[in-house]
Amino acid sequence: KDDSTRGSAGRSTGLTRSVLVVAETAFALVLLVAAGLLLKSFLRLQNVDPGFGTDNVLTAQISLPMARYPDAAARRAFWIRLTEAARGLPGVTSAGLTTNVPFNGNVSSGSYSIVGYTPGPSEAAPHGRQEVVGADYFAAMRIPLIEGRFFNDGDTADSPPVVVVDQFLANKYFAKRSALGQQIRRGGPDSPPMTIVGVAGTINSIDLGQPVTKERVYRPATQQPPGAMALVLKTGLDPQTLVSQVRASVRAIDPEQPLADVRTMDQWVSRSLELRRAPAVLLALFGSVALVLSAIGIYGVLAFSVAQRGREFGIRQALGADRKSILTLVLKQGLLTAGVGIVIGLVGSAIAARFMQTMLFGVGRHDPAIFAGVTLALFAVAAAACYTPARRATRGDPMFALRDA
């Protein structure tokens, strides 16, 4: 009783420290739960099937200058020579061309019309992704053929215009009939119709965290050769080992023609997920730091309390208290402090998760595994931080306490 009268300032200081530890614990839990939700969401995104193959695929962007390639014939000749040279490289199984590498950030889209189809009064005109591809692009990307055929050598500049559409378009406009043989136009009613010769699988090339909302129309590079395309190579080797050989093949055709954006498809996918990866990593880092600070705080508060209450523990032992009861007394104090912080942190995490809903994919904002796992981990760390000061409290000699009493 005498100690409690004289130690009011010390008790006030201890209370302040306990409040700080509660705040540290709550903050650590909020950060770790948020990091856990984002990391789980990120792992789910990595397992999403984009509709095409990403392994062992090399891409390289090539832009032909108008001064050296002023007409369609010159551009067509360059692309044909390039794909023929690429097919001969060691390990290359398929070589293709495209104006739009998936996840490179460039999106080409536009309106079109379907011959014989008139949109309803409240229905928007057809609008979708439009892409020019060449050579064995579908094989290189392993985009499946659903119906019909892909482009072949018979699709020349002198043959009737043809297109390949994706399954999204076929399901949207030709759900009750085959899309093969139907015709679409780009531009006004006087533009030449293009006949659908094939239906390809739907791909997600923009954001794996969002569903596909636009159809896709593929046109052959042999009929409309653009000035800029990307070479796409499917290999049985490490794609990076082909970079120097691809550069040499391009130089052999045109010594002044550079390459740009030489990346593997896995690198493009990883780049597209960077905006989701960075917050998860940062929150995990900050949460780990907060967890360490919380453990240090719990340890420090209990160690300070044990040092202040040394005489009390000695007197308790002299009056008959065993070491187990002293250990329980100190552990109860530390775990109570951590428990209050955990409860506050759970409430804060539930609130924070509401604002993270748009950043999550395939994970509920109140995912029980994340909340339970983080809570148990934090409680285990708090218990470990409590144990050393609690053991120290049981080692006091009651004789010293009785002499000082």
C-alpha positions in Angstrom: 0.0 0.0 0.0 2.9 2.3 0.8 4.4 1.6 -2.7 1.1 2.4 -4.4 0.9 5.7 -2.6 4.4 6.8 -3.6 4.3 5.4 -7.1 1.4 7.3 -8.6 3.7 9.0 -11.1 5.2 5.7 -12.2 1.7 4.2 -12.6 0.7 7.1 -14.8 3.8 6.6 -16.9 3.1 2.9 -17.2 -0.5 3.6 -18.3 0.7 5.9 -21.1 3.2 3.3 -22.3 0.4 0.7 -22.3 -1.8 3.0 -24.4 1.1 3.4 -26.9 1.6 -0.4 -27.1 -2.2 -0.9 -27.7 -2.0 1.6 -30.6 1.1 -0.1 -32.0 -0.6 -3.5 -31.9 -3.8 -2.2 -33.5 -1.9 -0.4 -36.2 0.3 -3.5 -36.9 -2.9 -5.7 -37.2 -4.5 -3.3 -39.7 -1.4 -3.1 -41.9 -0.9 -6.9 -41.8 -4.5 -7.7 -42.6 -4.5 -5.2 -45.5 -1.2 -6.7 -46.8 -2.6 -10.2 -46.4 -5.7 -9.4 -48.5 -3.6 -7.7 -51.2 -1.1 -10.5 -51.3 -3.8 -13.2 -51.5 -5.5 -11.2 -54.3 -2.2 -10.9 -56.1 -1.6 -14.7 -55.9 -5.1 -15.3 -57.3 -4.4 -12.9 -60.2 -1.2 -14.8 -61.1 -3.3 -17.9 -61.6 -5.8 -16.3 -63.9 -5.8 -17.7 -67.4 -5.5 -14.8 -69.9 -6.7 -17.1 -72.7 -3.2 -17.4 -74.3 0.2 -18.9 -73.4 2.8 -16.7 -71.7 5.7 -19.1 -71.2 8.7 -19.1 -73.6 7.3 -16.3 -75.7 9.6 -13.4 -76.9 8.2 -10.1 -78.3 10.0 -7.2 -80.0 8.5 -4.1 -81.4 9.5 -2.9 -84.9 8.4 0.4 -86.4 9.1 0.9 -90.1 10.0 4.4 -91.3 7.8 5.8 -94.0 10.8 7.1 -95.9 12.1 3.6 -96.6 8.8 1.8 -96.6 6.3 4.2 -98.3 3.7 1.7 -99.6 1.9 -1.4 -98.6 4.0 -3.7 -100.9 7.3 -2.6 -99.3 5.9 -3.1 -95.8 4.4 -6.5 -96.7 7.7 -7.7 -98.1 9.6 -6.7 -95.0 7.2 -8.6 -92.7 7.3 -11.7 -94.8 11.1 -11.7 -94.9 11.2 -11.2 -91.1 8.9 -14.0 -90.2 10.7 -16.4 -92.6 14.0 -15.5 -91.0 12.6 -15.8 -87.5 11.2 -19.3 -88.2 14.7 -20.5 -89.0 16.2 -19.4 -85.6 17.2 -22.3 -83.3 14.4 -23.3 -80.9 11.7 -21.2 -82.6 8.5 -23.2 -83.0 6.2 -20.4 -84.2 6.7 -16.9 -85.4 3.9 -14.3 -85.6 3.2 -10.6 -85.9 0.8 -8.3 -84.1 0.0 -4.6 -83.7 -1.0 -5.1 -80.1 1.2 -7.1 -77.7 -1.0 -8.1 -74.7 -0.4 -6.0 -71.6 1.9 -3.5 -73.3 -0.5 -0.6 -72.5 -1.5 0.1 -76.1 -5.2 -0.5 -76.9 -6.5 -0.2 -80.4 -10.3 -0.2 -80.7 -13.0 1.3 -83.0 -16.5 1.0 -84.2 -17.7 -1.4 -86.9 -20.9 -2.6 -88.4 -22.3 -6.0 -89.0 -23.9 -6.6 -92.4 -27.6 -7.3 -92.0 -27.7 -6.2 -88.3 -29.2 -3.0 -87.1 -28.7 -2.1 -83.4 -31.9 -1.4 -81.4 -32.9 2.2 -80.3 -31.2 1.8 -76.9 -28.3 -0.3 -78.1 -24.9 1.1 -78.8 -23.2 0.5 -82.2 -20.7 -2.4 -82.2 -17.4 -1.3 -80.8 -14.4 -3.5 -80.0 -10.7 -4.1 -80.0 -9.1 -4.2 -83.5 -5.8 -5.9 -84.2 -3.7 -6.7 -87.2 -1.9 -10.0 -87.0 0.4 -12.0 -89.3 2.1 -15.3 -89.9 1.6 -17.8 -87.1 0.5 -15.4 -84.5 -2.3 -17.5 -83.1 0.0 -20.5 -82.8 2.8 -18.5 -81.2 0.4 -17.2 -78.6 -1.5 -20.5 -78.3 -4.9 -18.8 -78.8 -7.3 -21.7 -79.5 -9.4 -21.9 -82.7 -13.1 -22.3 -81.7 -14.6 -22.5 -85.2 -13.5 -22.1 -88.8 -9.9 -21.3 -89.7 -7.1 -18.9 -89.0 -5.4 -16.8 -91.7 -3.4 -18.6 -94.4 -1.3 -17.9 -97.5 -4.4 -17.6 -99.6 -5.4 -14.4 -97.8 -3.5 -12.0 -100.0 -4.0 -8.4 -101.0 -5.9 -9.5 -104.1 -8.2 -11.9 -102.3 -11.5 -10.9 -100.6 -11.0 -9.2 -97.2 -11.3 -11.6 -94.3 -11.3 -11.3 -90.5 -11.2 -13.6 -87.5 -13.3 -12.6 -84.5 -13.1 -13.8 -80.9 -15.7 -15.9 -79.1 -16.9 -12.9 -77.1 -18.1 -11.3 -80.4 -19.6 -14.5 -81.7 -21.6 -15.0 -78.5 -22.7 -11.4 -78.4 -24.0 -11.0 -82.0 -24.3 -14.6 -83.3 -25.5 -16.6 -80.3 -28.2 -18.4 -82.3 -26.2 -18.9 -85.5 -22.7 -19.5 -86.7 -20.5 -16.4 -87.2 -18.7 -18.0 -90.1 -19.6 -16.4 -93.4 -21.0 -13.3 -91.7 -19.6 -10.0 -92.8 -18.5 -6.8 -91.0 -17.5 -3.4 -92.1 -15.0 -0.8 -90.7 -16.3 2.6 -91.7 -19.3 3.6 -93.7 -21.7 1.5 -95.8 -19.4 2.0 -98.8 -16.4 0.4 -97.2 -15.7 -3.2 -98.4 -17.2 -6.0 -96.3 -14.9 -8.4 -94.5 -16.0 -12.0 -94.2 -15.6 -13.9 -90.9 -13.6 -17.0 -91.6 -12.7 -18.0 -88.0 -13.6 -17.7 -84.4 -10.7 -17.5 -81.9 -10.8 -17.9 -78.1 -11.4 -14.8 -76.0 -8.2 -13.3 -74.5 -7.7 -10.8 -71.6 -4.9 -8.5 -72.7 -5.5 -5.4 -70.6 -6.1 -6.2 -66.9 -6.3 -9.7 -65.4 -8.2 -8.2 -62.5 -11.1 -7.1 -64.7 -13.4 -9.3 -66.9 -13.3 -8.9 -70.7 -15.9 -6.3 -71.7 -15.0 -5.8 -75.4 -15.0 -8.1 -78.4 -11.9 -8.4 -80.6 -11.5 -8.4 -84.4 -8.3 -9.7 -86.1 -7.3 -8.6 -89.6 -4.5 -10.2 -91.6 -1.3 -8.3 -92.1 -1.0 -9.7 -95.6 -4.1 -7.7 -96.7 -3.4 -4.5 -94.7 0.3 -4.4 -93.7 0.8 -1.7 -91.0 4.0 0.2 -90.5 4.5 -0.9 -86.9 4.2 -4.4 -85.5 5.7 -6.7 -82.9 7.4 -9.9 -83.7 6.1 -12.7 -81.5 8.2 -15.9 -81.1 7.3 -19.1 -79.4 10.4 -21.1 -78.5 11.4 -24.3 -76.8 14.4 -22.5 -75.2 14.8 -19.5 -72.9 13.5 -16.6 -74.9 16.2 -14.3 -73.7 18.9 -16.4 -75.5 17.3 -15.4 -78.9 17.5 -11.6 -78.5 20.9 -11.2 -80.2 19.8 -13.6 -83.0 16.6 -11.6 -83.6 18.6 -8.4 -83.8 20.9 -10.0 -86.3 18.0 -11.2 -88.4 16.5 -7.7 -88.5 19.9 -6.2 -89.4 20.3 -8.7 -92.3 17.1 -7.4 -93.8 17.6 -3.7 -93.0 20.8 -2.6 -91.2 19.2 0.7 -90.0 16.1 -0.9 -88.5 16.1 -0.9 -84.6 14.1 -3.0 -82.2 12.2 -1.7 -79.2 10.4 -3.2 -76.2 12.2 -6.5 -76.4 10.5 -8.5 -73.6 9.2 -11.9 -72.8 5.4 -12.4 -72.4 6.0 -13.3 -68.8 7.7 -9.9 -68.3 4.7 -8.1 -69.9 2.3 -9.9 -67.5 4.5 -9.1 -64.5 4.6 -5.5 -65.6 0.8 -5.3 -65.8 0.6 -6.5 -62.2 3.1 -4.0 -60.9 0.4 -1.6 -59.7 -1.1 -4.4 -57.6 2.2 -5.9 -56.4 3.7 -2.6 -55.1 1.0 -1.8 -52.5 1.0 -5.4 -51.2 4.8 -5.4 -50.7 4.8 -2.0 -49.1 2.0 -2.8 -46.7 3.7 -6.1 -45.8 6.9 -4.3 -45.1 5.3 -1.6 -43.0 3.1 -4.2 -41.2 6.2 -6.2 -40.3 8.0 -3.2 -39.0 4.9 -2.3 -36.9 4.7 -5.9 -35.6 8.3 -5.7 -34.5 7.7 -2.3 -32.8 4.6 -3.8 -31.1 6.6 -6.7 -29.8 9.4 -4.4 -28.5 6.8 -2.2 -26.9 5.0 -5.1 -25.1 8.4 -6.4 -23.9 9.5 -2.9 -22.8 6.3 -2.2 -20.8 6.4 -5.5 -19.1 10.1 -5.3 -18.3 9.6 -1.8 -16.8 6.6 -3.1 -14.8 8.5 -6.1 -13.5 11.4 -3.8 -12.4 9.0 -1.5 -10.6 7.1 -4.3 -8.9 10.1 -6.3 -7.8 9.4 -5.8 -4.1 5.7 -6.6 -4.6 6.5 -10.0 -6.3 9.0 -10.8 -3.5 6.5 -10.0 -0.8 3.8 -12.1 -2.7 6.3 -15.1 -2.7 7.1 -14.6 1.0 3.4 -14.7 1.7 3.0 -18.0 -0.1 2.5 -17.2 -3.8 4.3 -19.7 -6.1 6.2 -19.0 -9.2 3.4 -20.1 -11.4 1.0 -17.6 -10.0 3.6 -14.8 -10.4 4.2 -15.9 -14.0 0.4 -16.0 -14.7 0.0 -12.5 -13.2 2.6 -10.9 -15.4 1.5 -12.8 -18.6 -2.1 -11.7 -17.9 -1.0 -8.1 -17.8 0.9 -8.3 -21.1 -1.6 -10.4 -23.0 -4.5 -8.1 -21.8 -2.6 -5.1 -23.3 -2.1 -7.0 -26.6 -5.6 -8.3 -26.6 -7.1 -4.8 -26.4 -4.9 -3.7 -29.3 -5.9 -6.8 -31.3 -9.6 -6.1 -30.8 -9.2 -2.4 -31.8 -7.1 -3.6 -34.8 -9.8 -6.0 -35.9 -12.4 -3.2 -35.9 -10.0 -1.0 -37.8 -9.2 -3.7 -40.3 -12.9 -4.3 -41.0 -13.3 -0.6 -41.8 -10.2 -0.4 -43.9 -11.2 -3.5 -45.9 -14.3 -1.7 -47.1 -12.2 0.9 -48.9 -10.0 -1.8 -50.4 -12.8 -3.7 -52.2 -11.9 -2.4 -55.6 -8.3 -3.5 -55.2 -9.1 -7.1 -54.4 -9.6 -10.0 -56.8 -11.1 -13.3 -55.8 -10.8 -12.4 -52.2 -13.6 -11.3 -49.8 -12.9 -8.1 -47.9 -13.5 -10.0 -44.7 -11.6 -13.1 -45.7 -11.7 -15.3 -42.5 -8.4 -17.0 -43.2 -6.5 -13.7 -43.5 -8.1 -12.2 -40.4 -7.7 -15.3 -38.3 -4.1 -16.0 -39.5 -2.9 -12.4 -38.8 -4.7 -12.3 -35.4 -3.1 -15.6 -34.3 0.3 -14.6 -35.5 0.1 -11.2 -33.7 -1.1 -12.9 -30.5 1.8 -15.4 -30.7 4.3 -12.6 -31.1 2.8 -10.8 -28.1 2.9 -14.0 -26.0 6.6 -14.5 -26.9 7.3 -10.8 -26.0 5.6 -11.3 -22.6 7.3 -14.5 -21.6 10.9 -13.2 -20.9 9.8 -10.5 -18.5 7.3 -12.9 -16.8 10.0 -15.4 -16.2 12.2 -12.7 -14.8 9.5 -11.8 -12.3 9.5 -15.3 -10.8 13.3 -15.2 -10.1 13.1 -12.5 -7.4 14.4 -13.5 -4.0 11.7 -12.8 -1.3 14.4 -12.2 1.4 15.5 -9.0 -0.4 11.9 -7.8 -0.5 11.4 -8.5 3.2 14.6 -6.6 4.1 13.5 -3.5 2.1 9.8 -3.6 3.4 
